[in-house]
Amino acid sequence: MSKSTNSPKNPSGKTRSVKASALFKKKADPSPTAQAKPEPKAQPRPESRPETEQESGLKDLPKGYTPPKGRPTPKRVEQEIKRGVRRDPSGVSAAQRHTNRKKLKQSMSKQEWKEFKKKERAERREHDKHVQERMAAGDERYLMPRDKGEVRRFVRDWVDSRSFINEWVMVVAIVLMVLLFVSTAAPNFANWLTIASMVVIVVFAVEGVYLARKCNNAVRVNFPGTTEAGFNLGFYAYSRASQPRKWRTPRPQVERGAKIS
């Protein structure tokens, strides 16, 4: 009878699982230099500034809230009337103004109407004189749209501080016209006068192009990023330079020879 070999019993099966887990366990580094990584220090939280009353009040407002502008939004009709796109229905038209004036005349005697018209003309003359004086002085409120702005003021000063041949263009034109009428009796003189007239016109044109370019360059240097420099501004400078100094409006604000870069 053969002896049976009895294998050791493993009642719970824990021994085999413990050995398997020990094989895959990471070995600790026995070297003395190996040290644990220091934990990052906690950064201090920035001190929060106290909230203002306005900020604390905005938190309680609903999403998409728009603060008021402090004035009512103008209506589209009002803006169009202000820009002149639409006629003001409450305003007085030319026909209504004529009717009202006719009724006013009928309510007055002949002498009273004469006195009223005389007073009206005096007030109009006084108003026109005041406007002309302020315009000549360079007051922005009374200037024409073409003369308004910082750039246009600089162009006027730039032109007024220099001398140009074009200042005499009107005088030369009048003299040439008179000579052309007189020279009809002398054909040879008329031919030479025509040639001289063409030369003078070319000289005026060349100087006009030169001063327009110089003025535009000066504007670009003193007002970088401006959109006004160009043909219109150059023609504005030429038109002022072609007028006699005493006839210019607004009047020159700088002396001839002043340093205007």
Sine and cosine of phi, psi and omega as CSV:
sin_phi,cos_phi,sin_psi,cos_psi,sin_omega,cos_omega
0.00,0.00,0.85,-0.52,-0.11,-0.99
-0.99,0.15,0.55,-0.83,-0.02,-1.00
-0.99,0.13,0.71,-0.71,0.04,-1.00
-1.00,0.01,0.74,-0.68,0.00,-1.00
-1.00,0.06,0.89,-0.46,-0.01,-1.00
-1.00,-0.01,0.86,-0.52,0.05,-1.00
-0.98,0.19,0.53,-0.85,0.00,-1.00
-0.89,0.46,0.67,-0.74,-0.04,-1.00
-0.97,0.23,0.59,-0.81,0.08,-1.00
-0.85,-0.53,1.00,0.06,-0.17,-0.99
-0.88,0.47,-0.65,0.76,-0.10,-0.99
-0.94,-0.34,-0.20,0.98,-0.01,-1.00
0.95,0.31,0.32,0.95,-0.05,-1.00
-0.99,0.14,-0.45,0.89,-0.09,-1.00
-0.90,0.43,-0.69,0.72,-0.01,-1.00
-0.91,0.41,-0.64,0.77,-0.01,-1.00
-0.93,0.38,-0.55,0.83,0.03,-1.00
-0.92,0.39,-0.64,0.77,0.01,-1.00
-0.91,0.41,-0.66,0.75,-0.02,-1.00
-0.91,0.41,-0.62,0.78,0.01,-1.00
-0.94,0.33,-0.47,0.88,0.01,-1.00
-0.95,0.32,-0.48,0.88,0.01,-1.00
-0.92,0.39,-0.62,0.78,-0.04,-1.00
-1.00,-0.01,0.01,1.00,0.01,-1.00
-0.97,0.25,0.71,-0.70,-0.02,-1.00
-0.93,0.37,0.77,-0.64,0.02,-1.00
-0.96,0.26,0.62,-0.78,0.04,-1.00
-0.97,0.26,0.58,-0.82,0.00,-1.00
-0.96,0.28,0.91,-0.42,-0.06,-1.00
-0.98,0.20,-0.17,0.99,-0.08,-1.00
-0.92,0.39,0.58,-0.81,-0.05,-1.00
-0.96,0.28,-0.32,0.95,-0.05,-1.00
-0.97,0.22,-0.34,0.94,-0.02,-1.00
-0.94,0.33,0.85,-0.52,0.01,-1.00
-0.79,-0.62,0.36,-0.93,0.02,-1.00
-0.95,0.31,0.65,-0.76,0.01,-1.00
-0.91,0.41,0.70,-0.71,0.00,-1.00
-0.94,0.33,0.65,-0.76,0.03,-1.00
-0.94,0.33,0.67,-0.75,0.01,-1.00
-0.89,0.46,0.66,-0.75,-0.01,-1.00
-0.96,0.28,0.61,-0.80,0.02,-1.00
-0.94,0.33,0.80,-0.60,0.01,-1.00
-0.95,0.31,0.67,-0.74,0.01,-1.00
-0.93,0.38,0.69,-0.73,0.00,-1.00
-0.95,0.31,0.72,-0.70,0.02,-1.00
-0.91,0.42,0.60,-0.80,-0.01,-1.00
-0.93,0.38,0.80,-0.59,-0.01,-1.00
-0.99,0.15,0.75,-0.66,0.01,-1.00
-0.97,0.24,0.49,-0.87,-0.01,-1.00
-0.92,0.40,0.65,-0.76,0.00,-1.00
-0.96,0.28,0.63,-0.78,0.07,-1.00
-0.98,0.17,0.20,-0.98,0.01,-1.00
-0.91,0.42,-0.56,0.83,-0.02,-1.00
-0.93,0.37,-0.67,0.75,0.01,-1.00
-0.93,0.38,-0.65,0.76,0.01,-1.00
-0.92,0.39,-0.51,0.86,0.03,-1.00
-0.96,0.27,-0.52,0.85,0.00,-1.00
-0.94,0.35,-0.43,0.90,0.02,-1.00
-0.91,0.41,-0.50,0.86,-0.03,-1.00
-0.99,0.14,-0.14,0.99,-0.05,-1.00
-0.99,0.16,0.47,-0.88,0.01,-1.00
-0.94,0.34,0.30,-0.95,-0.01,-1.00
-0.93,0.38,0.67,-0.74,-0.01,-1.00
0.99,0.12,0.22,0.98,0.00,-1.00
-0.96,0.28,0.72,-0.69,0.05,-1.00
-0.93,-0.38,0.84,-0.54,-0.01,-1.00
-0.92,0.40,0.49,-0.87,-0.01,-1.00
-0.93,0.37,0.47,-0.88,-0.01,-1.00
-0.99,0.13,-0.18,0.98,-0.04,-1.00
1.00,0.04,0.03,1.00,0.03,-1.00
-0.47,-0.88,0.45,-0.90,0.01,-1.00
-0.95,0.33,0.55,-0.84,0.04,-1.00
-0.93,0.37,0.82,-0.57,-0.03,-1.00
-0.92,0.39,0.55,-0.84,0.02,-1.00
-0.97,0.24,0.38,-0.92,-0.02,-1.00
-0.91,0.42,-0.61,0.79,0.00,-1.00
-0.89,0.46,-0.65,0.76,-0.01,-1.00
-0.91,0.42,-0.65,0.76,0.01,-1.00
-0.92,0.40,-0.63,0.78,0.02,-1.00
-0.92,0.39,-0.62,0.79,0.05,-1.00
-0.91,0.41,-0.62,0.79,-0.01,-1.00
-0.92,0.40,-0.62,0.78,0.02,-1.00
-0.99,0.16,-0.15,0.99,0.01,-1.00
1.00,0.05,0.19,0.98,0.02,-1.00
-0.96,0.27,-0.57,0.82,-0.02,-1.00
-0.82,-0.58,0.57,-0.82,0.02,-1.00
-0.97,0.24,0.64,-0.77,0.01,-1.00
-0.96,0.30,0.89,-0.46,-0.02,-1.00
-0.92,0.39,-0.46,0.89,0.02,-1.00
-1.00,0.06,-0.11,0.99,0.00,-1.00
-0.98,0.19,0.07,-1.00,-0.03,-1.00
-0.96,-0.26,0.83,-0.55,0.04,-1.00
-0.99,0.17,0.09,-1.00,0.00,-1.00
-0.90,0.43,-0.64,0.77,0.01,-1.00
-0.91,0.40,-0.67,0.74,0.02,-1.00
-0.91,0.41,-0.62,0.78,0.03,-1.00
-0.90,0.44,-0.63,0.77,0.04,-1.00
-0.91,0.41,-0.64,0.77,0.02,-1.00
-0.91,0.42,-0.70,0.72,0.01,-1.00
-0.89,0.45,-0.62,0.79,0.02,-1.00
-0.93,0.37,-0.60,0.80,0.03,-1.00
-0.91,0.41,-0.65,0.76,0.05,-1.00
-0.91,0.42,-0.62,0.78,0.03,-1.00
-0.90,0.44,-0.64,0.77,0.03,-1.00
-0.91,0.42,-0.63,0.78,0.00,-1.00
-0.93,0.37,-0.46,0.89,-0.01,-1.00
-0.99,0.16,-0.11,0.99,-0.03,-1.00
-0.93,-0.38,0.37,-0.93,0.14,-0.99
-0.98,0.18,0.13,-0.99,-0.03,-1.00
-0.90,0.44,-0.66,0.75,0.00,-1.00
-0.94,0.35,-0.67,0.74,0.03,-1.00
-0.89,0.45,-0.61,0.79,0.01,-1.00
-0.92,0.39,-0.62,0.78,0.06,-1.00
-0.90,0.44,-0.68,0.73,0.02,-1.00
-0.91,0.42,-0.63,0.78,0.01,-1.00
-0.90,0.43,-0.70,0.72,0.01,-1.00
-0.92,0.39,-0.61,0.79,0.04,-1.00
-0.90,0.44,-0.69,0.72,0.03,-1.00
-0.91,0.41,-0.62,0.78,0.01,-1.00
-0.90,0.43,-0.67,0.74,0.03,-1.00
-0.91,0.42,-0.62,0.78,0.01,-1.00
-0.91,0.42,-0.66,0.75,0.02,-1.00
-0.91,0.41,-0.62,0.79,0.01,-1.00
-0.92,0.39,-0.67,0.74,0.03,-1.00
-0.89,0.45,-0.66,0.75,0.01,-1.00
-0.90,0.44,-0.66,0.75,0.01,-1.00
-0.92,0.40,-0.70,0.71,0.01,-1.00
-0.90,0.44,-0.61,0.79,0.03,-1.00
-0.91,0.42,-0.67,0.74,0.02,-1.00
-0.90,0.44,-0.69,0.72,0.01,-1.00
-0.89,0.45,-0.67,0.74,0.00,-1.00
-0.91,0.42,-0.64,0.77,0.03,-1.00
-0.90,0.43,-0.69,0.72,0.01,-1.00
-0.93,0.36,-0.57,0.82,0.06,-1.00
-0.92,0.39,-0.67,0.74,0.02,-1.00
-0.91,0.41,-0.51,0.86,0.02,-1.00
-0.98,0.20,-0.16,0.99,0.03,-1.00
1.00,0.03,0.39,0.92,0.04,-1.00
-0.94,0.33,0.84,-0.55,-0.08,-1.00
-0.88,0.47,-0.46,0.89,-0.03,-1.00
-0.94,0.35,-0.40,0.92,-0.08,-1.00
-0.92,-0.39,0.00,1.00,-0.02,-1.00
-0.97,0.25,0.41,-0.91,0.11,-0.99
-0.95,0.32,0.40,-0.92,-0.03,-1.00
-0.83,0.56,-0.54,0.84,-0.02,-1.00
-0.94,0.34,-0.37,0.93,-0.05,-1.00
-0.99,-0.14,-0.07,1.00,-0.09,-1.00
-0.99,0.12,0.53,-0.85,0.09,-1.00
0.90,-0.44,0.40,-0.92,-0.02,-1.00
-0.93,0.36,-0.60,0.80,-0.03,-1.00
-0.92,0.38,-0.69,0.72,0.00,-1.00
-0.90,0.43,-0.59,0.81,0.07,-1.00
-0.89,0.45,-0.66,0.75,0.03,-1.00
-0.89,0.45,-0.65,0.76,0.00,-1.00
-0.89,0.45,-0.67,0.74,0.03,-1.00
-0.88,0.47,-0.70,0.71,0.02,-1.00
-0.91,0.42,-0.61,0.79,0.00,-1.00
-0.90,0.43,-0.67,0.74,0.01,-1.00
-0.94,0.34,-0.68,0.74,-0.07,-1.00
-0.93,0.37,-0.37,0.93,-0.02,-1.00
-1.00,0.08,0.02,1.00,-0.04,-1.00
-0.79,-0.61,0.31,-0.95,0.05,-1.00
-0.95,-0.30,0.68,-0.74,-0.01,-1.00
-0.72,-0.70,0.48,-0.88,0.08,-1.00
-0.92,0.39,-0.48,0.88,-0.04,-1.00
-0.90,0.43,-0.23,0.97,0.07,-1.00
-0.88,0.47,-0.40,0.91,-0.04,-1.00
-0.98,-0.18,0.20,0.98,-0.09,-1.00
-0.91,0.43,-0.61,0.79,-0.01,-1.00
-0.94,0.34,-0.66,0.75,0.02,-1.00
-0.91,0.42,-0.70,0.71,0.00,-1.00
-0.90,0.43,-0.63,0.78,0.01,-1.00
-0.89,0.45,-0.67,0.74,0.02,-1.00
-0.91,0.42,-0.67,0.74,0.00,-1.00
-0.90,0.44,-0.67,0.74,-0.01,-1.00
-0.91,0.42,-0.63,0.77,0.02,-1.00
-0.89,0.45,-0.67,0.74,0.01,-1.00
-0.90,0.44,-0.70,0.72,-0.01,-1.00
-0.91,0.42,-0.58,0.82,0.02,-1.00
-0.91,0.41,-0.61,0.79,0.05,-1.00
-0.93,0.37,-0.63,0.78,-0.04,-1.00
-0.96,0.30,-0.55,0.84,-0.11,-0.99
-0.98,0.18,0.13,0.99,0.04,-1.00
-0.90,0.44,-0.45,0.89,0.02,-1.00
-0.98,0.18,-0.28,0.96,-0.01,-1.00
-0.83,-0.56,1.00,-0.07,-0.07,-1.00
-0.86,0.50,-0.65,0.76,-0.01,-1.00
-0.88,0.47,-0.69,0.72,0.04,-1.00
-0.90,0.43,-0.60,0.80,0.01,-1.00
-0.91,0.42,-0.60,0.80,0.02,-1.00
-0.91,0.42,-0.72,0.69,0.04,-1.00
-0.90,0.43,-0.58,0.81,0.02,-1.00
-0.93,0.38,-0.58,0.81,0.05,-1.00
-0.90,0.43,-0.68,0.74,0.03,-1.00
-0.89,0.45,-0.68,0.73,0.02,-1.00
-0.89,0.45,-0.61,0.79,0.01,-1.00
-0.90,0.44,-0.67,0.74,0.02,-1.00
-0.90,0.44,-0.63,0.78,0.03,-1.00
-0.90,0.44,-0.67,0.74,0.00,-1.00
-0.90,0.44,-0.66,0.75,0.01,-1.00
-0.89,0.46,-0.66,0.75,0.02,-1.00
-0.90,0.44,-0.66,0.75,0.01,-1.00
-0.88,0.47,-0.71,0.71,0.02,-1.00
-0.88,0.47,-0.66,0.75,-0.02,-1.00
-0.92,0.40,-0.68,0.73,0.00,-1.00
-0.89,0.45,-0.69,0.73,0.02,-1.00
-0.92,0.40,-0.57,0.82,0.04,-1.00
-0.89,0.46,-0.69,0.73,0.04,-1.00
-0.90,0.43,-0.65,0.76,-0.02,-1.00
-0.90,0.44,-0.75,0.66,-0.05,-1.00
-0.94,0.35,-0.51,0.86,0.04,-1.00
-0.91,0.41,-0.68,0.73,0.02,-1.00
-0.92,0.39,-0.68,0.73,0.02,-1.00
-0.89,0.46,-0.66,0.75,0.00,-1.00
-0.91,0.41,-0.67,0.74,0.04,-1.00
-0.89,0.46,-0.65,0.76,0.04,-1.00
-0.90,0.44,-0.66,0.75,0.03,-1.00
-0.91,0.42,-0.60,0.80,0.03,-1.00
-0.92,0.40,-0.66,0.75,0.00,-1.00
-0.91,0.41,-0.53,0.85,0.02,-1.00
-0.96,0.29,-0.69,0.72,-0.06,-1.00
-0.99,0.11,-0.37,0.93,0.02,-1.00
-0.76,-0.65,0.96,0.28,-0.01,-1.00
-0.90,0.44,0.68,-0.74,0.00,-1.00
1.00,0.04,0.02,1.00,0.00,-1.00
-0.95,0.31,0.51,-0.86,0.02,-1.00
-0.96,-0.27,0.06,1.00,-0.05,-1.00
-0.99,0.10,-0.38,0.93,-0.04,-1.00
-0.91,0.42,0.69,-0.73,0.00,-1.00
0.42,-0.91,-0.38,-0.93,-0.07,-1.00
-0.89,0.45,-0.70,0.72,-0.05,-1.00
-0.88,0.47,-0.67,0.74,0.00,-1.00
-0.93,0.36,-0.62,0.79,0.05,-1.00
-0.90,0.43,-0.64,0.77,0.04,-1.00
-0.93,0.37,-0.55,0.83,0.06,-1.00
-0.89,0.46,-0.68,0.73,0.03,-1.00
-0.91,0.42,-0.65,0.76,0.00,-1.00
-0.92,0.39,-0.65,0.76,-0.01,-1.00
-0.90,0.43,-0.55,0.83,0.05,-1.00
-0.96,0.26,-0.62,0.79,0.00,-1.00
-0.93,0.36,-0.43,0.90,-0.02,-1.00
-0.99,0.12,-0.01,1.00,0.06,-1.00
-0.99,-0.16,0.58,-0.81,0.13,-0.99
-0.85,0.53,0.53,-0.84,-0.11,-0.99
-0.85,0.53,-0.60,0.80,-0.05,-1.00
-0.97,0.25,-0.27,0.96,-0.04,-1.00
-0.99,-0.12,-0.02,1.00,-0.09,-1.00
-0.97,0.24,0.63,-0.78,0.07,-1.00
-0.74,-0.67,0.81,-0.59,-0.07,1.00
-0.89,0.45,0.36,-0.93,-0.01,-1.00
-0.89,0.46,0.49,-0.87,0.04,-1.00
-0.85,0.52,0.74,-0.67,0.00,-1.00
-0.99,-0.14,-0.12,0.99,0.00,-1.00
-0.80,-0.60,0.41,-0.91,0.03,-1.00
-0.99,0.16,0.40,-0.92,0.06,-1.00
-0.92,0.40,0.75,-0.66,-0.05,-1.00
1.00,-0.10,-0.05,1.00,0.04,-1.00
-0.91,0.41,0.50,-0.87,-0.04,-1.00
-1.00,0.09,0.97,-0.23,0.08,-1.00
-0.87,-0.50,0.94,-0.33,-0.08,-1.00
-0.96,0.29,0.00,0.00,0.00,0.00
